[in-house]
Amino acid sequence: MHSFDVLVIGGGHAGAEAACGAARMGARTGLVSFDLGAIGAMSCNPAIGGLGKGHLVREVDALDGVIGRAADAGAIHYRMLNRSKGSAVWGPRVQADRVLFKAEVQRIVKAQANLTLIAGEAAALRLEGGRVVGLELADGTALDAPRVVLCTGTFLGGTLFRGEECFTGGRIGENSAQRLAEQLRGADLPMARLKTGTPPRIDGRTIDWAALPEQASDDESWTMSALTEKRANPQVFCAITRTTEAAHDAIRANLHRSPLFSGAIDAAGPRYCPSIEDKIHRFGDRDGHQVFLEPEGLNTHLVYPNGISTSLPVDVQHDMVRAMAGLSQAEIVEPGYAVEYDHIDPRALTPDLQLRAIPGLYCAGQINGTTGYEEAAAQGLIAGLNAAAAETDREAPVLDRANSYIAVMVDDLTLQGVSEPYRMLTSRAEYRLRLRANNASTRLTKLGIEAGCVADERAQWFEHREAMRAVLGPLFAQKLHSKELADSSLPVRRDGGEKPISEWLRHDGVEFADLMTWVDAELVEALCANTDLADEMAEDAAYEPYLARQDAELRDLRASENLALAGDFPFAEVPGLSSEMIERLTSASPPTLAAAGRVPGVTPAALSALLVYARRWQTAA
Amino acid sequence: MSDTIFAISSGAPPAAIGVIRISGPEAGSALRKLAGRDFTPRRASLATLRDADGGPLDQALVLWFPGPATATGEDLAELHCHGGRAVLVAVSGALEAIPGLRAAEAGEFTRRAFANGRIDLAEAEGLGELLSAETELQRAAAIQMAGGAFSAQVEEWRTSVLRLSAQLEAALDFSDEDDVSEMPPQFAEDIGALSQELDGWVSRPRAEKLGEGYRVVLAGPPNSGKSTLFNALIESEAAITSDIAGTTRDVIERNVAIASVPFSFVDTAGLRDESDDAIERIGIDRAREQLGRADTILWLGPEGEGPDGAWEVAAMSDADDYQAKPSANYVLSATTGAGVDALKQGLVAAARAALPKPGEAALNARQHSVLSDAAQALRGAIGQRDPLLCAEELRQARGAFDRLIGRTTTEDMLDTLFGRFCIGK
């Protein structure tokens, strides 16, 4: 069997989602990985989710993806970040046992219909007339496929740095696919270089846990995936320590030995996840930086010290670690290192993550300049669904900035490009109040069902949920008079008049539980059986005035999203556009007028010129 | 690529000089075709302009501005021709004959300046107002707008809100870091101060007032001398005056500038209840309506019977049947002119206080409405305990500022954010 609709190269987070997503859409899919046993490996930190990232996990899950379920299967510590803030910025995060996580990814991948796993090294793309027709493996095997998704992480010319040492490769102990990389370079794609890093791993048995403050897993019952019924594993705690002046001194004394400062690495690293030497250098006035000690699994002693990513020489890493509270006897098992790698300028991609220069070739994950498992998984899903849709005559779900973080990311990448590794942040989403981690299913599962990428189990779950929404509707619409509330000593004015429960919930000091005395016993029961849904509906009610105010903004957005500037749109012929505008627009190739408005530097007047011309062009075409 | 456009940019011919402006990628080659040579940038040079057959058209002063640092952001040429009608028609004809050149549409040079980022929306609006300014006050306000003073102010507000947003977003996106603590107390103070400043701007006199003029309505019973005073104020015989009660039946409105201050004087039908003339009654209704729109009412009737806040004016101090108004603000005779100047001075002082100050940017209706949105959002942000909703209010305010000067983006908010904080993972 050497013929496929879609071939996915790479079995990391992007690859697994791309392959399973394409297969769920009904495409005959192959997943090519050098080592099938490495599928689903967590290469860096043993955590899934977080602020912004948790949203991505929930969204991928809502489209029936893999990462949410695998995260629950591996989770040994749950924490809802930002719990004290508004629910739209809550960030579900788990620490996952690497072994359990990987096992679950592999279980899902193997169980997936339409998906064939192929052990082998992708050696070269097979191209005909400039478009992809398949893949050649290192052993000479030729595979046919009109769509290939590249999910190969940092393999493009990855170089590892640790102090004065430097190695070629992706992760420690793996070869990077040099031949394929050369082929891509030959295609004259716009490329740039970025760096990322990882901290040293510590032997947990050498940490004085008793000396450090604990951070326990939170004791609620939420899970990453909507389909996970309950938390599976025993929960462990983390500990918190800090860097010290002594640690900073050790770093400062050796800054010249860090490849970041010696000039060996000049690629841009992330502003928000800087290495410890970067932090010391840039924020020298701080006397310490927080470090989370996170166990890597239930059956390993490895501990991941979150917050001290570094490329300093091993001896300096040792001194720095030992200078911290609780770590005076700590042993480093695997030293930290920095990776510098090439990535494709994502502006070379269309919104389905296909390379404009090589039709049929899709890219997802780190190769597009992003950082993080969640960002990779979300891109893999988009690439997989779109590649499959193109071959199966279906439509992939239509995502936009107002319905998903996934679309915010893809839009940012393909229009703005990256100047540092791209990480999801809630502040990137203009319509964040409607894009909550806990309403991802409501936003996306229906779209997924319509597109055909959601399997029966989730479709049924969703149907039931929507039925319950209809049941609970009247509860929120039920009107209560302020007098009744005031008589029950709730903090409301007696003369407030009659309002529906949805509005009373906006009042400070009025909670669901307070209002239940006036609600039908049957409805109360339905509510208790569906607390997640009820909470979501209550949040909708709370944000309602703000959402209503965004409606006009969204109408404008959607109207201009509907004005297509298809691939061959002649920007150069638009009257009134300066050559600078033409250059910017042509290189970003925004697919719609709305997207054109988000291309950096494009002026509002240029947009109105575009609008007028695009209308005429559309009717002429 | 865009067309190259040209137009007569000076006033209607005939005039001493007629300026033809050419803007666009072909401006340089058009100049070469017409004058037969190249020109030193930004130097005035004399040249003979010729048509395609080599026949001389005119001797003109030529200015050559290569883009993009020009008024339109494109290559730009100016031909200062002799201002005769035929000369300008001939030169325009020669330009029209050059392929790729066409006559400009109204406002097209400004639109190109905007499209090429040479001016922003507020500046473009100011430019429009500058071109239509008829009084000194209008000109002074418009130049503030066109010159970018208001844009600079909006930019300053935008930067302030951006800074506040960045603090808030850091708390939202990096609360798991010890590097980012809760909001400093200064945060609420800053929002409060900014909100107050915007509220102040929103309540300022508007630009339309400068165009419409300070509205002075003359009111009083029939035959109280309104029309006579009206004519004296506008220094023209616009209103018919007679001894017959009810001579003025409709509203008469005239715009004049006094001491550079724009006024709109309104003469109205005399107010009385018992008229059985249907037309006069309509006039009286219109007069009452005018009272509601007035900035100042001059009341010429019996003392104390006029609308609240009206100025008591004793208009016929020289008349035989002069009824004394002991506490009149102004005593005058429109027929002799005595006291009229004092009234004018009083009106000028009142108008100056109510109109935009000279040299102060005045908002037009659109700007006022958008700025009100921003002010409202900032008021909403004050005391908002949920930082997420506070952030949403600030986003709304930023959106309003961007609409004011015509720009939108969130990436620079992130730049501000990351420039200020040490963020660990």
Contacts between the chains, C-beta under 8 A, distances in Angstrom:
chain1	res1	chain2	res2	distance
A	50	B	176	7.4
A	51	B	172	7.7
A	51	B	173	5.4
A	51	B	174	7.4
A	51	B	175	7.5
A	51	B	176	6.8
A	52	B	173	6.7
A	81	B	175	6.8
A	81	B	176	5.1
A	82	B	172	6.9
A	82	B	175	5.3
A	82	B	176	7.7
A	84	B	175	7.9
A	85	B	171	8.0
A	85	B	172	6.2
A	85	B	175	6.9
A	85	B	386	7.1
A	85	B	387	5.7
A	85	B	388	5.7
A	86	B	386	4.7
A	86	B	387	7.2
A	86	B	388	3.2
A	86	B	389	6.4
A	88	B	388	5.6
A	89	B	172	5.0
A	89	B	173	7.6
A	89	B	388	5.6
A	91	B	176	7.8
A	271	B	418	4.2
A	271	B	423	6.8
A	272	B	174	7.3
A	272	B	418	6.7
A	272	B	423	4.5
A	272	B	425	7.0
A	273	B	423	7.7
A	273	B	424	7.4
A	273	B	425	4.1
A	274	B	423	7.5
A	274	B	424	7.4
A	279	B	422	6.1
A	279	B	424	6.6
A	282	B	422	6.7
A	283	B	179	7.9
A	283	B	422	3.7
A	286	B	179	7.5
A	286	B	422	6.3
A	289	B	178	7.7
A	289	B	179	7.2
A	289	B	422	7.8
A	289	B	424	5.6
A	290	B	177	6.7
A	290	B	178	4.3
A	290	B	179	7.6
A	290	B	424	6.7
A	306	B	425	6.3
A	307	B	424	5.0
A	307	B	425	6.2
A	309	B	425	7.3
A	416	B	411	6.3
A	425	B	169	7.8
A	425	B	173	4.8
A	425	B	414	7.5
A	426	B	169	8.0
A	426	B	172	6.1
A	426	B	173	5.6
A	427	B	169	4.1
A	427	B	172	6.7
A	427	B	173	5.4
A	427	B	391	7.9
A	427	B	410	7.5
A	427	B	413	7.0
A	427	B	414	6.7
A	427	B	417	7.0
A	428	B	410	6.9
A	428	B	414	7.4
A	430	B	395	6.9
A	430	B	410	6.5
A	432	B	388	7.6
A	432	B	392	7.8
A	433	B	388	7.2
A	433	B	389	7.9
A	433	B	392	5.9
A	546	B	389	6.5
A	546	B	392	5.5
A	549	B	396	7.2
A	553	B	399	7.4
A	572	B	1	6.1
A	573	B	1	7.9
A	574	B	2	7.9
A	575	B	2	5.2
A	575	B	3	6.1
A	576	B	2	5.2
A	576	B	111	6.7
A	576	B	112	6.4
A	576	B	115	5.3
A	577	B	2	6.2
A	577	B	115	6.8
A	578	B	2	7.5
A	578	B	68	7.5
A	578	B	73	6.1
A	578	B	74	7.1
A	578	B	112	8.0
A	578	B	115	6.4
A	578	B	116	4.4
A	578	B	117	7.9
A	579	B	1	6.9
A	579	B	25	8.0
A	580	B	68	7.6
A	580	B	116	7.5
A	581	B	115	7.2
A	581	B	116	7.7
A	582	B	1	7.4
A	597	B	408	6.7
A	598	B	409	7.8
A	600	B	409	7.1
A	600	B	411	6.8
A	603	B	114	7.1
A	603	B	115	6.1
A	603	B	116	7.6
A	603	B	117	5.3
A	603	B	406	7.3
A	603	B	407	7.7
A	604	B	121	6.7
A	604	B	406	4.1
A	604	B	407	6.8
A	604	B	408	7.7
A	605	B	111	6.4
A	605	B	114	4.2
A	605	B	115	4.0
A	605	B	406	7.3
A	606	B	115	5.3
A	609	B	115	6.1
